[in-house]
């Protein structure tokens, strides 16, 4: 993955969400970026955790069209973390 200066992915990796206002800001950011065509909202295809035959999936994935970074968003039990994979 090559993170570009044209997107904000490099500055947002491993973001901790520890309040409702922070959660609202992050959620609004991703939704706005998807509306503007910077990110593409995707249905998660792989679980982030497996245990005893159970699978837990993220709520949404966002793919950056600029750098290709895949954001996995899991809405909360506080504290919440965002993780970027590339």
C-alpha positions as CSV (number, residue, x, y, z in Angstrom):
1,X,0.0,0.0,0.0
2,X,1.2,3.5,-0.8
3,X,-0.4,6.2,1.3
4,X,-0.9,9.3,-0.7
5,X,-0.6,13.0,0.5
6,X,-4.0,13.5,-1.2
7,X,-5.8,11.4,1.4
8,X,-5.9,11.5,5.2
9,X,-5.3,7.8,5.8
10,X,-1.7,8.2,7.1
11,X,-2.8,10.5,9.9
12,X,-5.7,8.3,11.1
13,X,-4.2,4.9,11.6
14,X,-4.9,3.2,15.0
15,X,-7.4,5.9,16.1
16,X,-8.8,5.3,19.5
17,X,-12.5,6.3,20.1
18,X,-13.1,6.9,23.8
19,X,-16.2,9.2,23.8
20,X,-19.5,9.5,22.1
21,X,-18.4,12.9,20.5
22,X,-15.3,11.3,19.1
23,X,-17.4,8.4,17.7
24,X,-19.8,10.9,16.1
25,X,-16.9,12.8,14.5
26,X,-15.3,9.6,13.1
27,X,-18.6,8.2,11.9
28,X,-19.4,11.6,10.2
29,X,-15.9,11.7,8.6
30,X,-16.2,8.2,7.0
31,X,-19.8,8.8,5.8
32,X,-18.8,12.2,4.3
33,X,-15.8,10.7,2.6
34,X,-17.9,8.0,1.1
35,X,-20.5,10.6,-0.1
36,X,-17.7,12.6,-1.7
37,X,-16.3,9.4,-3.4
38,X,-13.0,9.3,-1.5
39,X,-13.9,6.1,0.2
40,X,-16.1,3.2,-0.9
41,X,-18.3,1.6,1.8
42,X,-18.1,-2.2,1.7
43,X,-19.8,-5.1,3.4
44,X,-17.2,-6.9,5.6
45,X,-16.1,-10.1,3.9
46,X,-13.8,-11.6,6.6
47,X,-14.4,-11.8,10.4
48,X,-12.1,-9.9,12.6
49,X,-12.4,-12.6,15.3
50,X,-13.3,-16.3,15.5
51,X,-13.9,-18.4,18.5
52,X,-15.7,-21.8,19.0
53,X,-17.2,-21.7,15.6
54,X,-18.5,-18.1,16.1
55,X,-17.5,-15.3,13.8
56,X,-17.5,-11.6,14.6
57,X,-17.6,-9.1,11.7
58,X,-16.9,-5.4,11.6
59,X,-19.9,-3.1,11.1
60,X,-18.5,-1.6,7.9
61,X,-15.4,-1.5,5.8
62,X,-14.2,1.6,3.9
63,X,-11.7,1.4,1.1
64,X,-9.8,4.6,0.2
65,X,-9.9,5.1,-3.5
66,X,-6.7,7.2,-3.3
67,X,-4.3,4.9,-1.5
68,X,-6.2,1.6,-1.3
69,X,-6.2,1.5,2.5
70,X,-9.0,-0.7,4.0
71,X,-10.6,0.7,7.1
72,X,-12.4,-1.7,9.4
73,X,-15.0,0.0,11.7
74,X,-16.4,-1.8,14.7
75,X,-19.0,0.2,16.6
76,X,-18.5,0.4,20.1
77,X,-18.1,-1.0,23.4
78,X,-15.7,1.6,24.7
79,X,-12.9,2.1,24.2
80,X,-13.0,1.5,20.4
81,X,-10.1,1.3,18.0
82,X,-9.9,1.7,14.2
83,X,-7.4,-0.3,12.4
84,X,-6.1,0.2,8.8
85,X,-4.8,-2.6,6.7
86,X,-3.1,-2.1,3.4
